[in-house]
Amino acid sequence: MSDGEHSSDVLIVGGGQGGAQTAISLRQLGFGGSITLIGDEPEPPYERPPLSKEYFAGEKTFERLHLRPATYWTEKAVTLMTNETVVQVDAQAQTVQTASGRVVRYGVLVWAAGGSPRRMKCDGADLAGVHSVRSRADIDAILAELPGVKHVVIVGGGYIGLEAAAVLRKFGKSVTLVEAQARLLARVAGPTLSDFFADEHRAQGVDVRLGVGVACFEGQGRVSHVVLADGERIETDLVIVGIGITPNVAVLASAGAEVTNGIDVDGRCRTNLPNVFAIGDCANQASKFASDARVRIESVPSVSEQATTVARELTGQGRDHDALPWFWSNQYDLKLQTVGLSNGHDAEVVQGDPATRSFSVVYLREGRIIAVDAINAAKAFMKGRGWVSTGASVEVLSQ
Ligand SMILES: Cc1cc2nc3c(=O)[nH]c(=O)nc-3n(C[C@H](O)[C@H](O)[C@H](O)COP(=O)(O)OP(=O)(O)OC[C@H]3O[C@@H](n4cnc5c(N)ncnc54)[C@H](O)[C@@H]3O)c2cc1C
């Protein structure tokens, strides 16, 4: 090994939720080998969900987002390399190289590189004032500009766009939300939930535009207008783009990893490359809960379970990952909890009355319960967990 080289029994690429949890679970399960965590952000591992919620709203400091206190990593002998981007993997030599020229040799590699926010490809997408929401740096950049901002346009009616809209209304900003699909949350929820959230956001003063895309952004250096596909020009001081992520797979794909929608992994999160695992937002895995058999899930519970699956495998306690997918979102005083994957449902049953702002939507496929969205309804969520995990039949709803 040359001077610049470092060696680690387990090398984790990605200092986010999954990378951190892999190191934590390994130590919890008694792994005594060396662990190195390489991440390209300046901060030690932190949780992302509050970025569009409590951290954005000023209700939590950044320190409270740390997944572990700074001392934890030294106490547990986990070597943290921050501000380092892995640019190359050599799966034969079992080494990675970083942008700064460091070479790290590994026994096992865990690829937990997450995803990058999808960018708009239209004119003006690079103007100042057009933001994404993925990292602390993204939110800090928005917060720094907010005092001078009156009107914000949000592009994308998924959870991140909706959560950002709720916080911005709390700040008293005027908000227009533009969604190209005919309804909000079209990728992840059924029409009942979509309509409920559209009504809620409109009642809170958000100008929700559905079924119309963005043609381009205009401005002299800084964004001043969003031009819609129907020709309307909306004046704005700031834009937030929340149109999903693309999984960070390119470096591992160049090393020979099989990729479809994310890096293909087996039940133990192993890729096709020897001693290389992949987890989290960048990994695609079979799930008995998915309508298409395989799925790439973007959620904290899912990546945390996959991290533990890897740690078990590496400590001789391996078993396949088949965790029940679940997720949450907070907007205004609404707490959504969702269990299962509703894609591919053929019927929805609403339990309770959306007008009371406490209800649930049960999703069915061929008479079996595949998912439940519960709004301010923790008991319905708990019941839903049981139903989805056992694939309960529709009859349980009338019992
Ligand atoms: C604003 C926001 C709100 C969310 N809210 C929720 C929620 O309410 N509930 C929920 O369940 N989930 C939520 N999520 C999703 C959840 O945070 C992700 O599913 C989770 O963080 C995925 O973990 P990960 O380890 O796969 O990726 P990440 O946590 O994104 O970590 C990946 C890390 O790898 C780094 N990296 C990438 N490439 C390289 C490289 N080549 N070299 C070194 N480092 C690299 C990235 O910069 C990043 O730090 C939210 C996400 C966001 C952005």
The ligand as a MOL file (V3000), in Angstrom:
LIG
                    3D

  0  0  0     0  0            999 V3000
M  V30 BEGIN CTAB
M  V30 COUNTS 53 58 0 0 0
M  V30 BEGIN ATOM
M  V30 1 C -36.3620 16.8360 2.1600 0
M  V30 2 C -36.5670 15.3740 2.3540 0
M  V30 3 C -37.6050 14.9420 3.1590 0
M  V30 4 C -37.8080 13.5770 3.3670 0
M  V30 5 N -38.8120 13.1680 4.1920 0
M  V30 6 C -38.9580 11.8490 4.4640 0
M  V30 7 C -39.9620 11.4090 5.3840 0
M  V30 8 O -40.7400 12.1900 5.9140 0
M  V30 9 N -40.0390 10.0920 5.6590 0
M  V30 10 C -39.1840 9.1670 5.0840 0
M  V30 11 O -39.2920 7.9680 5.3660 0
M  V30 12 N -38.2520 9.5620 4.1800 0
M  V30 13 C -38.1220 10.8760 3.8590 0
M  V30 14 N -37.1600 11.2820 2.9700 0
M  V30 15 C -36.3630 10.2660 2.2630 0
M  V30 16 C -35.1810 9.7920 3.0770 0
M  V30 17 O -34.5080 10.8680 3.6580 0
M  V30 18 C -34.2720 8.9940 2.1630 0
M  V30 19 O -35.0020 7.8710 1.7000 0
M  V30 20 C -32.9970 8.5300 2.8860 0
M  V30 21 O -32.2320 9.6130 3.3060 0
M  V30 22 C -32.1910 7.6390 1.9490 0
M  V30 23 O -31.0090 7.2740 2.5780 0
M  V30 24 P -29.7210 6.9140 1.6960 0
M  V30 25 O -28.6550 6.5430 2.6640 0
M  V30 26 O -30.1040 5.9840 0.6220 0
M  V30 27 O -29.3590 8.2830 0.9640 0
M  V30 28 P -28.9360 9.6850 1.5870 0
M  V30 29 O -29.4740 9.8720 2.9590 0
M  V30 30 O -29.2690 10.6870 0.5520 0
M  V30 31 O -27.3430 9.5800 1.7070 0
M  V30 32 C -26.5240 9.4490 0.5780 0
M  V30 33 C -25.2590 10.2290 0.8230 0
M  V30 34 O -24.2660 9.8230 -0.1070 0
M  V30 35 C -23.6020 10.9670 -0.5930 0
M  V30 36 N -22.9510 10.6130 -1.8540 0
M  V30 37 C -23.5340 10.4550 -3.0680 0
M  V30 38 N -22.6160 10.0890 -3.9950 0
M  V30 39 C -21.4410 10.0100 -3.3470 0
M  V30 40 C -20.1220 9.6920 -3.7690 0
M  V30 41 N -19.8420 9.3460 -5.0300 0
M  V30 42 N -19.1320 9.7340 -2.8510 0
M  V30 43 C -19.3860 10.0550 -1.5620 0
M  V30 44 N -20.6230 10.3690 -1.1140 0
M  V30 45 C -21.6320 10.3420 -1.9880 0
M  V30 46 C -24.7210 11.9760 -0.6870 0
M  V30 47 O -24.2760 13.2960 -0.7860 0
M  V30 48 C -25.4320 11.7260 0.6290 0
M  V30 49 O -24.8170 12.4150 1.6780 0
M  V30 50 C -36.9470 12.6360 2.7310 0
M  V30 51 C -35.9180 13.0750 1.8990 0
M  V30 52 C -35.7180 14.4310 1.7050 0
M  V30 53 C -34.6060 14.9010 0.8030 0
M  V30 END ATOM
M  V30 BEGIN BOND
M  V30 1 1 1 2
M  V30 2 1 2 3
M  V30 3 2 2 52
M  V30 4 2 3 4
M  V30 5 1 4 5
M  V30 6 1 4 50
M  V30 7 2 5 6
M  V30 8 1 6 7
M  V30 9 1 6 13
M  V30 10 2 7 8
M  V30 11 1 7 9
M  V30 12 1 9 10
M  V30 13 2 10 11
M  V30 14 1 10 12
M  V30 15 2 12 13
M  V30 16 1 13 14
M  V30 17 1 14 15
M  V30 18 1 14 50
M  V30 19 1 15 16
M  V30 20 1 16 17
M  V30 21 1 16 18
M  V30 22 1 18 19
M  V30 23 1 18 20
M  V30 24 1 20 21
M  V30 25 1 20 22
M  V30 26 1 22 23
M  V30 27 1 23 24
M  V30 28 2 24 25
M  V30 29 1 24 26
M  V30 30 1 24 27
M  V30 31 1 27 28
M  V30 32 2 28 29
M  V30 33 1 28 30
M  V30 34 1 28 31
M  V30 35 1 31 32
M  V30 36 1 32 33
M  V30 37 1 33 34
M  V30 38 1 33 48
M  V30 39 1 34 35
M  V30 40 1 35 36
M  V30 41 1 35 46
M  V30 42 1 36 37
M  V30 43 1 36 45
M  V30 44 2 37 38
M  V30 45 1 38 39
M  V30 46 1 39 40
M  V30 47 2 39 45
M  V30 48 1 40 41
M  V30 49 2 40 42
M  V30 50 1 42 43
M  V30 51 2 43 44
M  V30 52 1 44 45
M  V30 53 1 46 47
M  V30 54 1 46 48
M  V30 55 1 48 49
M  V30 56 2 50 51
M  V30 57 1 51 52
M  V30 58 1 52 53
M  V30 END BOND
M  V30 END CTAB
M  END
